[in-house]
Every structure is written in structure tokens, then in C-alpha cells.
């Protein structure tokens, strides 16, 4: 969760407690929650993901679901109007959780192998701890990542890995529309009758193909 001048840690905790049950109940993970000032309004960005990926239809459905729970408890953000943006993570999202590595199978990544990790890189590896490896994620068993580097697979326990980073690739044959970063904005504004929501519109943001 990301706090700033527009959203204190307490406010973000309240927002997370409000929207998390809805998001998790629909089968998604809440990856991030960011509240940012936008002049007289605020931008509430809700980042969701799941193993099967997130489509524009999924974003539309979750936009309405999240907006509904916020409408029920509008005091959590305050009286100022705000814009709600429900989106999926971009390629710049760091790989820090086991689920991130599971979802990165098949992707080209760069990751730092800690020099003081409690576990070492698999025996016989030519890569010493303390280096940054660049390769394709060939597998993940829940405790270790299999990284293919120049055709050689290395078993890397999560305990020795820093935050991984997906490398941008163009013209990947196995990449389709389902891997595009889905994004939908849900605008909301205050009126005399309370919080009123304007129609949403899908705004896809192109990721690598």
C-alpha cells in the first residue's frame, strides 16, 4: 500500500479493509492501493491481479464492485470528489511475492542473487551469489525459482533472491491480448444526493506483445 500527503497510513488501512473482501471474494489479489492528490480531487488506484490474468471485462466488473462499497462508506476518503482507477499490474511491478514468480513463468527477468543468503545457488552453478542474473523463468515450486540462463537452468531459492524485474520483450509469440495491462477508470463526484458515479470506459494500456 502506498501512502502520501493525500492518504495517510490509517486511511489506506481503512480503504484496504473495505475493498479487500470484495476483491478477494471475486478471486483476485489486491496488489496495491494508492491514494494521490489531483488538485481538488483525489485519485484512488486499486491494483488487482490473479493467476489467470485480468481482462478488460474483469476490470469493468471490479470497478463497479469497488465503487459500490465505497459509495456505502464514502466517509473513508472524505468529502472531496475522487477518481477511482482499477487496474492490473504493469511489467514494471517488482517480483517480490511467491505468487509474482508463479505468474512470471515463461517471462524474461533480471534478479539479484544475495551474497548473504541463507541458501546457496544450486551446486555446480557457474553464477556466484552476489550477482544479477538475467534469464527466463522456467518454473516455480513454491520455494524456489528455476531460471534458465543461456540454456542452463539454475534452481534459485526465494531466500537468496532480491526483487525480480520482468524484462520488456517485443513480438513474443505466446503473448496475446490477455496479457495486455487492463485498465478502467471509474469517475465519481460528490453531489447533493451523495456520491454519484459517472459511466466507466475501458482504457487499455499496451504492454509488450
GICORVEN-V813378 format. One record per backbone hydrogen bond with DSSP energy under -0.5 kcal/mol. CO is the residue of the C=O (numbers start at 1). NH is the residue of the N-H. If there is no record, write none. Layout:
CO,NH
CO,NH
This chain:
1,3
2,35
4,7
7,4
8,12
9,13
10,14
11,15
12,16
13,17
14,18
15,19
16,20
19,23
20,24
21,25
22,26
23,28
24,27
29,31
29,49
32,47
33,2
34,36
34,45
36,43
38,41
41,38
42,44
42,83
43,36
43,45
44,46
44,85
45,34
45,47
46,48
46,87
47,31
47,32
48,89
49,29
50,53
55,59
56,60
57,61
58,62
59,63
60,64
61,65
62,66
63,67
64,68
65,69
66,70
67,71
68,72
69,73
71,74
73,76
74,77
74,78
81,42
82,188
83,44
83,85
84,186
85,46
85,87
86,184
87,48
90,93
91,166
94,96
95,164
97,100
97,101
98,102
99,103
100,104
101,104
102,105
104,107
107,137
108,167
109,135
110,165
111,133
112,114
112,162
113,130
114,117
122,125
126,128
128,131
131,113
131,133
133,111
135,109
136,138
136,148
137,106
139,146
143,158
144,141
145,147
145,156
146,138
146,139
146,148
147,149
147,154
148,136
148,150
149,152
152,149
154,147
154,156
155,122
155,157
156,145
157,160
158,161
160,114
162,164
164,95
165,110
172,175
176,179
177,180
180,182
181,205
182,88
183,203
184,86
185,187
185,201
186,84
187,198
188,82
189,196
191,194
194,191
196,189
201,185
204,206
205,181
